[in-house]
């Protein structure tokens, strides 16, 4: 009788077939899980077995090598063929042979073998799931680190995730730029390519901006977990980006033709109507339609408006000696606040670690049956709320420091570059800069007038 052995080149199976006097017709193997339903390689082998017209013996090491799913229809087909004396199933290590003459006890033993194989796989799956859940509750990320972080192997052989300092600065810059509202996805891509030589598809920027991992929250199977790795951005910045993203998702007003730089930004100082741009002989002119009555409104070239606006931003510059003195004062005040900042930071960090340890202990109490499911959920939610509160206070502590010192220095220096930024920027960036610094732009005669924003934000 010919035999088909699984796996090929197995000494035990070869000796078994030799002792039985079987000729090995075809040694076969497959790498698919015996627990899975999707088994293309195994299906190919089953089809080959079914193609034999003579009776054959299918030899396998153990039942669980053939299947660990009692509901696998492939096994039921082989089993029925064996009972009809069309083939035999030999499980060498289990010492079982399935053929047309087996007893009721042997049939029962075979079904038990399948059930035990399935139980073994289910138990392993449960253990893995519990281990993964415990790791997630400890704040451990189980996959490849997102951009801005990197996977490392520690000296003791364990793996970990740390911040990739260079990539993290890029991530932070992307969030900061997008949060200003002045950068579309396309403008961000252009800036990344220009400043960092990075060529990403737009979808990658989109996924990065919605990933809460960067402020301390990981999402696994739709469920949120706080992670233990250093955040790259604050939750406040993430929420600000979310607001900007939602505002961009609103249907924009579409203008045909050339994107005029000041369309919709300027009104007539006499009647309050919007100033309309028009192209004439290769030049852009702005004028009032005088819909509410003629009042002799002139047509003004775009270049003239640009020149007046450029003068506004040039006047924002501070004398060098005043800027240096202001920065020096900021430095002195900043150093006085470091000690308080460090003490408060240490206190909040220790509190955060203490609460995380309490959550871990709570989870172990649940696994060992020391507390009920409802008590666990109640205590867990209370601890999570406390951790969230501590996290927010840590962010506020850092943001207060940044807002007072880092951001102040940045804005002061940026103010002295406002004129250059306005002159060199593209149309959309120019519009955003105007909207963040000036308001109520109006033309009276041929002169441009404006009000300064009460709370300008320059990013």
C-alpha angles and dihedrals in degrees: 000000000000117000135206113209132203121232107020121238092023109150092208093053093043091051090046092053091045093052090048091049092242123152111224103235098178131359110209140184140175135189098212122116114263086218095060127093093209103075111149096166092049090049089056090053092047090052090051091052092049090052093065112102095193126065113273138181117235107207122197132167098235139353091247090057088062098043142342094190116086089198094056105129091204091066092048089053092052091044093052091047089052093050088050089055093244093120142351129236115215121190102188104191092039091049092227129138120187115202140130094283101054119127129240089257091054091049088051091049091052092051089048090051090054092047092049090049090052092045090052092052092045091050091051090048091050092049092049091048092050091047091050092048091051091050090049092051088052088055097251119151111222101197140053111312115255120246108288092043133062138207116241138183113229124216091259090058097254121125128236143167124240135176115273096220097205096044091043091059089053091050091049091048091051091053093045094049094046091047090062090066089226096102127071120196091264093051090049091052091050092049093048090052093046099043103031106016090241118149109193130165114247090248091063092056089048093052092046093053093054097044110107090194089092093065096041109279126106124195120214120176090344094307124114123229128176109238128215099229124105111270117238096205136021123258088240091060090048091053091048090054089049091055092049091047091052091049090052089051090063114100106269126221106258121215122195121230127002119012098242111211099229103029110142094005101089132057134192112267091213105048104009095238120140115267110244124217120218134176117234124173093338096312130102117232129187121209143156115254089220088217091156094052139311115284103160096260110182128225111245126200116239090234090061092053090047090052092052092048092048088055089054092056092043089056089056090072117109123219110264095242092051091050093050092048092049092050091049090053090050090053092053094050091045093056091052090058098048096087094053091045093052094049093050092045092052091048094051093043092053090048090052091052091047092053092047090053090050090054091051091050090047090054091051089051089054093050091050093047096245092130134029124252092250093050090048092052091048096048092041093053091048092052092045090052090052092049090050090051092050091047091052091049090051090051092047090049091053094041091051089054093046094045092051099042118008097038092042092054091045094050093045091053093041092053089064089055096047094101093051092046092052095048096045100039128101122250097269094045090047090053093049092050091052093049092050096051107026136043139182094030110189139167120229110182103320095326125099118224129187147166123235116243111255092222106023117185119203116187 
